[in-house]
Amino acid sequence: MAKNNFFNRRMLNLDSTYRCPLLCPNCQRQTYFTSKGLKVPVQEITFKNFKKITNFFNNICFEGQYSDPVHHPNFIKMIEECYYKKVNVHVQHATGAKSKSWYKKAWQANPDAHWRFSIDGLPKDSHKYRINQDGIKLFDIMKESLKYLKQKPEWQYIVFRYNEDDIDEAIRLADTIGVNFYLIKSSRWLNANDPNMPKNPYNRILTPELKRFIHD
């Protein structure tokens, strides 16, 4: 009998740090902790403990809920460790706050890694939700990654009110530079009057609580 592929994958979604310079208003980090002056309840994993993890998982997603993984002090060492142990790596990245030379070192440390860049809207507009993000810089970094990574990076685009009319243009732009486009319709709205919620019902998902107040 063939073994179940799910158990063969041994995948881990890792929130490796507590660090992120962005102030995205609907992020759990912002709504539950930072905006209330509370400390984010996440411990930073040590490199020693991370090495132990790589002995048990062959797929690691650096895709935290409270942080951006590139801000872990040992991030490059961690993805390099994965490269040598042939552990698949997925990196979800939004801040764009590192230097271009830093990104080059990261890509060279693990050229097999798959990167997904969160740019919500056209690059000039992404900061409207990703507060403190330089969307134009991050877009240029995404393009630069094509020179170093073996896998095509992904452009992740969450639909908001300010960008819902720019989706087709963004898709054309992604095709032009040669990256994959990944569209997300969110359900993480603060309330029925959330200014970031798309007007078009097709571009949003409503929780049962919000459906009581919004009738699409």
C-alpha positions as a printed NumPy array, in Angstrom:
array([[  0.   ,   0.   ,   0.   ],
       [  1.348,   3.453,  -0.955],
       [  2.163,   5.768,   1.902],
       [  0.076,   8.883,   2.443],
       [  1.87 ,  11.864,   0.807],
       [  0.617,  14.226,   3.494],
       [  2.624,  12.45 ,   6.184],
       [  5.645,  12.188,   3.896],
       [  5.749,  15.973,   3.519],
       [  6.164,  16.789,   7.231],
       [  5.428,  20.496,   6.776],
       [  5.893,  23.175,   9.444],
       [  4.626,  26.758,   9.432],
       [  7.13 ,  28.631,  11.589],
       [  6.7  ,  32.002,  13.303],
       [ 10.416,  32.323,  14.013],
       [ 10.552,  35.804,  15.539],
       [  8.481,  38.659,  16.985],
       [ 10.013,  41.406,  14.818],
       [  8.168,  43.377,  12.127],
       [  8.387,  47.116,  11.355],
       [  5.039,  47.244,   9.526],
       [  1.807,  48.492,  11.087],
       [ -0.81 ,  46.771,   8.931],
       [ -4.129,  47.728,  10.602],
       [ -5.873,  44.345,  10.224],
       [ -2.877,  42.252,  11.28 ],
       [ -3.299,  40.252,  14.493],
       [ -0.071,  41.81 ,  15.733],
       [ -1.57 ,  45.275,  15.402],
       [ -5.197,  44.692,  16.417],
       [ -4.508,  42.603,  19.511],
       [ -1.161,  43.776,  20.819],
       [  0.82 ,  46.682,  19.341],
       [ -2.113,  49.123,  19.184],
       [ -2.864,  48.411,  22.852],
       [  0.72 ,  48.835,  23.997],
       [  1.095,  45.119,  24.692],
       [  4.138,  42.992,  23.977],
       [  3.723,  40.478,  21.16 ],
       [  3.607,  37.043,  22.886],
       [  6.099,  35.308,  20.599],
       [  9.538,  33.998,  21.487],
       [ 12.347,  34.086,  18.957],
       [ 13.6  ,  30.627,  18.092],
       [ 17.305,  29.978,  18.67 ],
       [ 19.448,  28.691,  15.838],
       [ 20.257,  25.621,  17.948],
       [ 16.576,  24.721,  18.273],
       [ 15.943,  25.496,  14.624],
       [ 18.609,  22.969,  13.607],
       [ 16.707,  20.352,  15.607],
       [ 13.525,  21.17 ,  13.683],
       [ 15.248,  20.575,  10.346],
       [ 15.89 ,  16.99 ,  11.433],
       [ 12.14 ,  16.293,  11.587],
       [ 10.535,  18.44 ,   8.867],
       [ 11.35 ,  18.482,   5.163],
       [  9.168,  21.499,   4.355],
       [  9.42 ,  24.702,   6.394],
       [  7.281,  27.76 ,   5.737],
       [  8.664,  30.979,   7.197],
       [  5.196,  32.498,   7.265],
       [  4.485,  34.004,  10.649],
       [  1.308,  35.611,  11.93 ],
       [  3.07 ,  38.156,  14.138],
       [  6.353,  38.75 ,  12.37 ],
       [  8.251,  38.984,   9.118],
       [ 10.777,  36.12 ,   9.013],
       [ 13.639,  38.041,   7.399],
       [ 14.018,  40.05 ,  10.616],
       [ 15.211,  37.063,  12.619],
       [ 18.925,  37.747,  13.302],
       [ 19.839,  34.257,  12.028],
       [ 17.446,  34.082,   9.091],
       [ 20.151,  33.628,   6.451],
       [ 21.875,  30.949,   8.548],
       [ 18.546,  29.143,   8.933],
       [ 17.691,  28.994,   5.24 ],
       [ 21.291,  28.035,   4.484],
       [ 20.957,  25.139,   6.949],
       [ 17.829,  24.067,   5.068],
       [ 19.704,  24.204,   1.781],
       [ 22.43 ,  21.851,   2.994],
       [ 19.883,  19.444,   4.503],
       [ 17.651,  19.6  ,   1.403],
       [ 14.703,  20.979,   3.395],
       [ 12.22 ,  22.82 ,   1.193],
       [ 11.801,  26.477,   2.154],
       [  8.922,  28.883,   1.595],
       [  9.416,  32.526,   2.61 ],
       [  6.493,  34.939,   3.034],
       [  7.895,  38.478,   3.019],
       [  6.319,  41.936,   3.22 ],
       [  8.569,  44.553,   4.82 ],
       [ 11.257,  45.125,   2.191],
       [ 13.268,  46.758,   4.964],
       [ 16.585,  45.011,   4.339],
       [ 19.356,  46.286,   2.065],
       [ 19.702,  44.963,  -1.48 ],
       [ 23.045,  43.416,  -0.556],
       [ 21.342,  41.528,   2.289],
       [ 18.762,  40.021,  -0.073],
       [ 21.517,  38.916,  -2.445],
       [ 23.234,  37.062,   0.432],
       [ 19.933,  35.413,   1.397],
       [ 19.192,  34.231,  -2.143],
       [ 22.731,  32.938,  -2.601],
       [ 22.515,  31.09 ,   0.735],
       [ 19.505,  29.143,  -0.543],
       [ 18.738,  29.547,  -4.254],
       [ 16.169,  26.723,  -4.01 ],
       [ 13.911,  28.683,  -1.64 ],
       [ 10.493,  29.829,  -2.816],
       [  9.729,  33.48 ,  -2.028],
       [  6.341,  35.17 ,  -1.921],
       [  6.323,  38.981,  -1.795],
       [  3.311,  40.759,  -0.284],
       [  2.588,  43.854,  -2.377],
       [ -1.083,  44.71 ,  -1.979],
       [ -1.893,  46.812,  -4.985],
       [  0.295,  48.514,  -7.544],
       [  3.745,  49.114,  -5.985],
       [  3.063,  52.838,  -5.501],
       [ -0.079,  52.088,  -3.475],
       [  0.801,  49.066,  -1.334],
       [  1.848,  51.243,   1.622],
       [ -1.784,  52.322,   2.056],
       [ -2.338,  49.066,   3.931],
       [  1.236,  47.888,   4.538],
       [  2.069,  50.938,   6.617],
       [  5.847,  51.631,   6.613],
       [  6.369,  49.486,   3.518],
       [  8.115,  50.891,   0.45 ],
       [  6.156,  49.024,  -2.199],
       [  8.254,  50.303,  -5.089],
       [ 11.462,  49.107,  -3.415],
       [  9.952,  45.702,  -2.599],
       [  8.759,  45.335,  -6.195],
       [ 12.308,  46.021,  -7.428],
       [ 13.634,  43.44 ,  -4.931],
       [ 11.131,  40.903,  -6.246],
       [ 12.355,  41.525,  -9.798],
       [ 15.983,  41.253,  -8.68 ],
       [ 15.296,  37.874,  -7.05 ],
       [ 14.703,  36.376, -10.507],
       [ 18.462,  36.548, -11.086],
       [ 19.24 ,  34.332,  -8.096],
       [ 16.317,  32.015,  -7.326],
       [ 15.644,  28.779,  -9.179],
       [ 11.885,  29.05 ,  -8.561],
       [  9.791,  31.921,  -9.823],
       [  8.827,  34.231,  -6.949],
       [  5.175,  35.033,  -6.294],
       [  3.534,  38.414,  -6.021],
       [  0.836,  38.155,  -3.335],
       [ -1.933,  40.716,  -3.717],
       [ -4.64 ,  41.01 ,  -1.049],
       [ -7.711,  42.79 ,  -2.388],
       [ -8.647,  46.013,  -0.577],
       [-10.906,  48.917,  -1.466],
       [ -8.032,  51.063,  -2.718],
       [ -6.657,  48.381,  -5.064],
       [ -9.674,  46.376,  -6.253],
       [ -9.797,  48.244,  -9.571],
       [ -6.091,  47.647, -10.288],
       [ -6.064,  43.833, -10.317],
       [ -5.94 ,  43.434, -14.115],
       [ -3.109,  45.954, -14.406],
       [ -1.166,  44.155, -11.666],
       [ -1.621,  40.802, -13.44 ],
       [ -0.254,  42.31 , -16.661],
       [  2.679,  43.776, -14.735],
       [  3.443,  40.4  , -13.136],
       [  3.407,  38.739, -16.567],
       [  5.702,  41.428, -17.963],
       [  8.44 ,  40.876, -15.384],
       [  7.938,  37.096, -15.225],
       [  6.653,  36.41 , -11.704],
       [  3.613,  34.411, -10.594],
       [  0.577,  36.345,  -9.369],
       [ -1.334,  35.171,  -6.286],
       [ -4.617,  36.937,  -5.491],
       [ -6.151,  36.731,  -2.014],
       [ -9.663,  37.715,  -0.961],
       [ -9.569,  38.451,   2.739],
       [-12.09 ,  37.818,   5.517],
       [-10.121,  39.713,   8.167],
       [-12.231,  42.874,   8.464],
       [-12.391,  44.927,  11.654],
       [-16.115,  45.682,  11.369],
       [-18.864,  46.408,   8.841],
       [-17.446,  49.901,   8.257],
       [-13.82 ,  48.858,   7.749],
       [-12.465,  51.384,   5.189],
       [-10.164,  48.735,   3.715],
       [-13.016,  46.356,   2.834],
       [-13.634,  46.161,  -0.949],
       [-16.914,  47.576,  -2.203],
       [-17.376,  44.791,  -4.732],
       [-18.841,  41.739,  -2.901],
       [-16.902,  39.461,  -5.259],
       [-13.619,  40.792,  -3.857],
       [-14.256,  40.038,  -0.179],
       [-15.189,  37.236,   2.188],
       [-17.521,  37.907,   5.097],
       [-17.477,  36.123,   8.426],
       [-20.871,  34.984,   9.819],
       [-20.725,  37.929,  12.257],
       [-20.348,  40.497,   9.472],
       [-23.038,  38.867,   7.324],
       [-25.539,  40.014,   9.957],
       [-24.751,  43.628,   9.038],
       [-23.776,  43.399,   5.357],
       [-26.089,  41.895,   2.771],
       [-24.315,  41.346,  -0.548]])
